[in-house]
Amino acid sequence: MVFKNANIFTEDFQFVRGGFTVENGRFGKVFEGDCDCKGYDLGGAYVIPGLIDVHNHGNSNADFSDGDYEGVARMAAYLGANGVTSFAPASMTLPYDVLEKAFATAAKLHAEKPAGSSKLQGIQMEGPFFSEKKKGAQNGAYLRLPDYEAFEKLYHGCGGLVKIVDVAPELEGAEEFVAKASKLCTVSIAHTDSDYEHAKAAIDAGVTHLTHLYNAMPPIHHRKPGVIGACAENKKVRAELICDGIHVHPSSIRMAFSLFGASRIVLISDALRCCGMPDGTYELGGQAVYLKGKTCTLADGTLAGSVTNLFDCMRNVISYGIAPEKAVRAATWNPACALGLENEIGSIAPGKCADFVICDADLNRKAVYIDGELV
């Protein structure tokens, strides 16, 4: 199957006039220039890789941590329809047996890959190794010190599907945890009150990721650079960024791209079960959350996750003045690298999964393909 006469987002992170073939669910030849061969004439449309959300709790009144297969499948269907062709659902701070059930459900969906749905490519284990002071909307009753043995049991229990595990570096045993866990997956700093020194020690031990930059961490200060300073200056660390228009001010988003560069920003949704749902009361990690408009909070007003899908987050970033090429990269290639799956997904290149989104010139979504099949 040939798709021709389009503007293709290439592995050089630029839009180039050309086309591509799809063979057995994967990209075949990717070529430049217009073509008069038989095939789908895209008439100058813009084609970007399928988006990848590495931090997503839920949507459609389903939460990954519920451990309900039908719910996670519903999440995947919603994401696929909205141009997010791969995802790594994020767990919450909950008892280990609850996490074990959720991870087993993820492994089942990962294996079955329902047609037309976003592909579950991994898990982000968000909690329970967090700071009480910066727990945010995480349930404080279940916070724990870093426990490698517990993590390893969960990791192997789901067949190694955990691709990112989060930890607050100031906690007792955190440095040792990072050194061990980083041999299995990406380790991220999250929900932390850490100073610069603890954060740098964790990075030196193997941290390469920062969960939802600015949120649930101390602000940057010229005499106390903290976690943000430690991560920004180390080129191996990528930073997640929630771009729903609520969690981070547009100026701070532009600052993040300046601090980390387009190669190190990973756009995420951090979406909750109330994404795609009407205003009302919902549940998050055993706590009630309240959705009003585009804002979701705990009873005390603490900001919870977002209610915006990743595709809309990407378009928000562009509206804040970030070049489209940088925004697309941050929602496709960079998250693929964070999951260690850049050889399979994240770009339009020969041999990779044919996951792509056809858009107009303003990157409004027109059609979504997963493994070469129209959603």
Solvent accessible surface area in square Angstrom, and as a share of the most:
residue,aa,sasa,rsa
1,M,113,0.50
2,V,33,0.19
3,F,1,0.00
4,K,20,0.09
5,N,19,0.10
6,A,0,0.00
7,N,26,0.13
8,I,3,0.02
9,F,4,0.02
10,T,28,0.16
11,E,83,0.37
12,D,113,0.58
13,F,41,0.17
14,Q,97,0.43
15,F,44,0.19
16,V,44,0.25
17,R,100,0.36
18,G,1,0.01
19,G,0,0.00
20,F,0,0.00
21,T,22,0.13
22,V,11,0.06
23,E,99,0.44
24,N,157,0.81
25,G,19,0.18
26,R,90,0.33
27,F,4,0.02
28,G,15,0.14
29,K,132,0.56
30,V,47,0.27
31,F,36,0.15
32,E,138,0.62
33,G,31,0.29
34,D,93,0.48
35,C,32,0.19
36,D,146,0.76
37,C,50,0.30
38,K,192,0.81
39,G,45,0.43
40,Y,116,0.44
41,D,89,0.46
42,L,30,0.15
43,G,67,0.64
44,G,18,0.18
45,A,20,0.15
46,Y,57,0.22
47,V,0,0.00
48,I,0,0.00
49,P,2,0.01
50,G,3,0.03
51,L,0,0.00
52,I,1,0.01
53,D,0,0.00
54,V,0,0.00
55,H,0,0.00
56,N,1,0.00
57,H,4,0.02
58,G,0,0.00
59,N,0,0.00
60,S,24,0.16
61,N,68,0.35
62,A,3,0.02
63,D,4,0.02
64,F,0,0.00
65,S,9,0.06
66,D,59,0.31
67,G,6,0.06
68,D,72,0.37
69,Y,45,0.17
70,E,115,0.51
71,G,4,0.04
72,V,1,0.00
73,A,21,0.16
74,R,108,0.40
75,M,0,0.00
76,A,0,0.00
77,A,48,0.37
78,Y,51,0.19
79,L,1,0.00
80,G,0,0.00
81,A,56,0.43
82,N,23,0.12
83,G,0,0.00
84,V,0,0.00
85,T,1,0.01
86,S,0,0.00
87,F,0,0.00
88,A,0,0.00
89,P,0,0.00
90,A,0,0.00
91,S,0,0.00
92,M,3,0.01
93,T,0,0.00
94,L,18,0.09
95,P,43,0.27
96,Y,68,0.26
97,D,98,0.51
98,V,55,0.32
99,L,0,0.00
100,E,88,0.39
101,K,123,0.52
102,A,0,0.00
103,F,3,0.01
104,A,57,0.44
105,T,15,0.08
106,A,0,0.00
107,A,30,0.23
108,K,97,0.41
109,L,2,0.01
110,H,63,0.28
111,A,79,0.61
112,E,94,0.42
113,K,109,0.46
114,P,44,0.28
115,A,104,0.81
116,G,34,0.32
117,S,10,0.06
118,S,2,0.01
119,K,10,0.04
120,L,3,0.02
121,Q,22,0.10
122,G,0,0.00
123,I,0,0.00
124,Q,0,0.00
125,M,0,0.00
126,E,2,0.01
127,G,0,0.00
128,P,1,0.01
129,F,0,0.00
130,F,5,0.02
131,S,8,0.05
132,E,104,0.47
133,K,151,0.64
134,K,49,0.21
135,K,56,0.24
136,G,30,0.29
137,A,11,0.08
138,Q,6,0.03
139,N,22,0.11
140,G,26,0.25
141,A,76,0.59
142,Y,68,0.26
143,L,29,0.14
144,R,111,0.41
145,L,98,0.49
146,P,20,0.13
147,D,51,0.26
148,Y,35,0.13
149,E,116,0.52
150,A,18,0.14
151,F,0,0.00
152,E,58,0.26
153,K,145,0.62
154,L,9,0.05
155,Y,27,0.10
156,H,108,0.48
157,G,62,0.60
158,C,9,0.05
159,G,74,0.71
160,G,16,0.15
161,L,10,0.05
162,V,0,0.00
163,K,51,0.22
164,I,0,0.00
165,V,0,0.00
166,D,0,0.00
167,V,0,0.00
168,A,0,0.00
169,P,8,0.05
170,E,50,0.22
171,L,34,0.17
172,E,135,0.61
173,G,33,0.31
174,A,2,0.01
175,E,89,0.40
176,E,107,0.48
177,F,4,0.02
178,V,0,0.00
179,A,39,0.30
180,K,101,0.43
181,A,0,0.00
182,S,36,0.23
183,K,168,0.71
184,L,57,0.28
185,C,17,0.10
186,T,26,0.15
187,V,0,0.00
188,S,0,0.00
189,I,0,0.00
190,A,0,0.00
191,H,10,0.05
192,T,0,0.00
193,D,54,0.28
194,S,2,0.01
195,D,66,0.34
196,Y,53,0.20
197,E,114,0.51
198,H,86,0.39
199,A,0,0.00
200,K,87,0.37
201,A,33,0.25
202,A,2,0.01
203,I,2,0.01
204,D,93,0.48
205,A,25,0.19
206,G,17,0.17
207,V,0,0.00
208,T,38,0.22
209,H,0,0.00
210,L,0,0.00
211,T,0,0.00
212,H,8,0.04
213,L,0,0.00
214,Y,51,0.19
215,N,29,0.15
216,A,25,0.19
217,M,7,0.03
218,P,28,0.18
219,P,108,0.68
220,I,77,0.39
221,H,77,0.34
222,H,152,0.68
223,R,178,0.65
224,K,151,0.64
225,P,49,0.31
226,G,7,0.07
227,V,0,0.00
228,I,1,0.01
229,G,11,0.11
230,A,2,0.01
231,C,0,0.00
232,A,11,0.09
233,E,104,0.47
234,N,43,0.22
235,K,155,0.66
236,K,92,0.39
237,V,0,0.00
238,R,61,0.22
239,A,0,0.00
240,E,0,0.00
241,L,0,0.00
242,I,1,0.00
243,C,0,0.00
244,D,8,0.04
245,G,37,0.35
246,I,69,0.35
247,H,25,0.11
248,V,6,0.03
249,H,122,0.55
250,P,36,0.22
251,S,50,0.32
252,S,29,0.19
253,I,0,0.00
254,R,103,0.38
255,M,92,0.41
256,A,0,0.00
257,F,14,0.06
258,S,95,0.61
259,L,63,0.31
260,F,6,0.03
261,G,27,0.26
262,A,21,0.16
263,S,51,0.33
264,R,16,0.06
265,I,0,0.00
266,V,0,0.00
267,L,0,0.00
268,I,0,0.00
269,S,0,0.00
270,D,10,0.05
271,A,1,0.00
272,L,2,0.01
273,R,21,0.08
274,C,1,0.00
275,C,2,0.01
276,G,60,0.58
277,M,64,0.29
278,P,93,0.59
279,D,85,0.44
280,G,32,0.31
281,T,87,0.50
282,Y,29,0.11
283,E,69,0.31
284,L,4,0.02
285,G,5,0.05
286,G,59,0.57
287,Q,45,0.20
288,A,47,0.36
289,V,0,0.00
290,Y,91,0.35
291,L,10,0.05
292,K,164,0.69
293,G,48,0.46
294,K,140,0.59
295,T,45,0.26
296,C,1,0.00
297,T,31,0.18
298,L,21,0.11
299,A,87,0.67
300,D,115,0.60
301,G,48,0.46
302,T,43,0.25
303,L,62,0.31
304,A,6,0.04
305,G,7,0.06
306,S,1,0.01
307,V,22,0.13
308,T,17,0.10
309,N,11,0.06
310,L,0,0.00
311,F,2,0.01
312,D,60,0.31
313,C,0,0.00
314,M,0,0.00
315,R,80,0.29
316,N,39,0.20
317,V,0,0.00
318,I,43,0.22
319,S,87,0.56
320,Y,40,0.15
321,G,62,0.60
322,I,15,0.08
323,A,42,0.32
324,P,53,0.33
325,E,50,0.22
326,K,96,0.41
327,A,0,0.00
328,V,0,0.00
329,R,47,0.17
330,A,0,0.00
331,A,0,0.00
332,T,0,0.00
333,W,56,0.19
334,N,2,0.01
335,P,0,0.00
336,A,0,0.00
337,C,24,0.14
338,A,1,0.01
339,L,9,0.04
340,G,55,0.53
341,L,36,0.18
342,E,52,0.23
343,N,126,0.65
344,E,70,0.31
345,I,6,0.03
346,G,7,0.07
347,S,7,0.04
348,I,5,0.02
349,A,8,0.06
350,P,91,0.57
351,G,44,0.42
352,K,17,0.07
353,C,18,0.10
354,A,0,0.00
355,D,9,0.05
356,F,0,0.00
357,V,0,0.00
358,I,16,0.08
359,C,1,0.00
360,D,44,0.23
361,A,76,0.59
362,D,102,0.53
363,L,6,0.03
364,N,52,0.26
365,R,79,0.29
366,K,134,0.57
367,A,25,0.20
368,V,8,0.04
369,Y,24,0.09
370,I,12,0.06
371,D,52,0.27
372,G,6,0.05
373,E,123,0.55
374,L,110,0.55
375,V,66,0.38
